Amino acid sequence: TEAINGRLEHLRGSALGFRNLTNYIARSLLESGGFRPQVHRGL
């Protein structure tokens, strides 16, 4: 959990450009590895 907290602290330092909390949460999930998008190869 310490590694994830470090990533989130770094992200929070660069989060001044986010317009709302939803964008910040989405970016934090991407950065911490908590979100795995599914790739559709048929498109």
C-alpha angles and dihedrals in degrees: 000000000000091000092052091048090052091052092048092049090052090048092049089055090056096038096097091104096057114108098204144007094258092062090048092051092048092050092046091053090051093048096046095047095244092124124061112186116211114237116218105209095185095070 
